Amino acid sequence: MMKSIIAPGLILLFGAVPSAQAQVTLDVSKITCDQFTGYKITNPQNIAIWLSGYYSGKRDSTLVETQTLVANAKKLRDYCVRNPQTPVMRAVETLFSPDKK
């Protein structure tokens, strides 16, 4: 009797069957500004966060300046609206290369 009560309770608690989700792999170097600004891949904020981490890693920096991240994402979005065919990584390099600062 006890087993018949516990099993349905566990199913309700954890769900009967976990949902399967497809794993998607993206080559960020191929994302265009149009795809970035048009939410065609994912929320642009997700891509901006990834790009920030990628370029911080190249600079061997573990710091995240959240206000700078938000401001840079806005600059990137504005640039991409004007240059939709540009790869987003090239846009980042154009806007934020060390000689631009």
C-alpha positions in Angstrom: 0.0 0.0 0.0 2.8 2.4 0.9 4.6 1.9 -2.4 1.5 2.7 -4.4 1.2 6.1 -2.6 4.9 7.1 -2.9 5.3 6.3 -6.7 2.5 8.7 -7.9 3.8 11.3 -5.5 7.3 11.1 -7.0 5.9 11.3 -10.5 4.0 14.5 -9.5 7.1 15.9 -7.8 9.6 15.2 -10.6 7.4 14.9 -13.6 6.6 11.7 -15.5 9.1 12.0 -18.3 11.8 14.6 -18.7 11.3 16.6 -21.9 13.9 16.2 -24.5 15.4 19.3 -26.0 17.6 19.5 -29.1 21.1 20.8 -28.5 22.0 23.6 -31.0 25.5 24.6 -31.7 26.2 28.0 -33.2 29.3 29.4 -35.0 29.3 32.9 -33.6 31.7 34.1 -36.3 28.9 33.5 -38.8 26.2 35.5 -37.1 25.4 38.7 -39.0 24.3 41.9 -37.5 20.8 41.4 -39.0 20.5 38.1 -37.2 21.8 39.7 -34.0 19.4 42.7 -34.0 16.5 40.7 -35.4 16.4 38.1 -32.6 16.9 35.4 -35.3 19.3 33.4 -33.3 18.5 34.2 -29.7 18.0 37.3 -27.6 20.8 39.7 -28.6 21.7 40.1 -24.9 22.7 36.4 -24.8 25.1 36.9 -27.7 26.4 40.2 -26.2 27.2 38.4 -23.0 29.0 35.6 -24.8 31.0 38.1 -26.9 32.0 40.0 -23.8 33.3 36.8 -22.2 35.0 35.7 -25.4 36.9 39.0 -25.8 37.6 39.3 -22.1 39.2 35.8 -22.3 41.4 36.9 -25.2 42.6 39.8 -23.0 43.1 37.4 -20.1 40.6 39.4 -18.0 38.2 37.9 -15.5 36.4 41.1 -14.8 32.9 42.0 -15.8 31.8 45.6 -15.7 28.1 45.3 -15.9 27.4 48.9 -16.8 30.0 48.8 -19.6 28.5 45.6 -20.8 25.1 47.2 -21.2 26.5 50.3 -22.8 28.6 48.3 -25.3 25.7 46.1 -26.2 23.7 49.2 -27.0 26.6 50.5 -29.2 26.8 47.1 -30.9 23.0 47.1 -31.6 23.1 50.6 -33.0 26.0 49.8 -35.3 24.4 46.5 -36.4 21.1 48.3 -37.3 23.2 50.5 -39.7 25.3 47.6 -41.0 23.0 44.5 -41.2 25.3 42.4 -43.4 28.4 42.8 -41.2 29.3 39.7 -39.2 28.7 40.6 -35.5 32.2 39.7 -34.5 33.7 42.1 -37.1 31.3 44.8 -35.7 32.7 44.2 -32.2 36.3 44.4 -33.5 35.5 47.6 -35.4 33.8 49.2 -32.4 36.0 48.1 -29.5 39.5 47.3 -30.8 42.1 48.6 -28.5 43.0 51.5 -30.9 39.4 52.7 -30.7 39.5 53.3 -27.0 
